[in-house]
Amino acid sequence: MKRTPLQRKTPLKSGAPRRKRCPECRVMFTPSRDTQAVCGEIECAIAYGKSEKGQASAKKALADVGRKDIKVRKEKLKSRADHLKDTQHAFNAWIRARDAGQPCISCGTTADVQYCAGHYRTTGSCPELRFEPLNVHLQCNKNCNLSKSGNILGYRPRLLEKIGAEMLAWIEGPHEAKKYTIEQLKAMTAEYRAKTRELKKGQAA
């Protein structure tokens, strides 16, 4: 039943903080500020601070476990095509690190532009050489790789100069088809990532 004005308790003064129960010693107290969580006893403040930190650490640990669990689940759901993309990404990163500071293999520019790992024989025309280091070199991305579809006319003479006629003839010759297993792709991804880290570490030294 709704109280009449006479039955209501005397309201607190406007702006006056409400009494709270200390979560540590369980004694009722009137906070001096809205954010005060415990009574004025130092022991209670220390205990509460520790419990807050413990809760934060527990939440972080749970979040880490959650992220790791999601990562494991995603890894299990990956197809061979997904692992192939991972390996290609790791391999391309290694090529860029290997050739860092070198000119574009197709046009020779050293301008401060975006560079990529450009295949001489493309992955579409010759997937067997997808991960062949002699077939992939640093290339300016926008001008040669994208606008000129790899700029093969510029690529070939510079590649000949870089690796020699014998190796170029081998690249341009026939190659046996390759079918990588998921385990092989995972191993290659890890290997190229490790190689890239080593190269970057050496370049930074």
Secondary structure, DSSP 8 states (H G I E B T S, - for coil): ----TTTS-----TT----EE-TTT--EE--SSTT--S-S-HHHHHHHHHHHHHHHHHHHHHHHHHHHHHHHHHHHH--HHHHHHHHHHHHHHHHHHHTTT---TTT---SSS-EEEEESS-TTT-GGGTT-GGGEEEEEIIIIIIITTT-HHHHHHHHHHHH-HHHHHHHHS--------HHHHHHHHHHHHHHHHHHHHHHH-
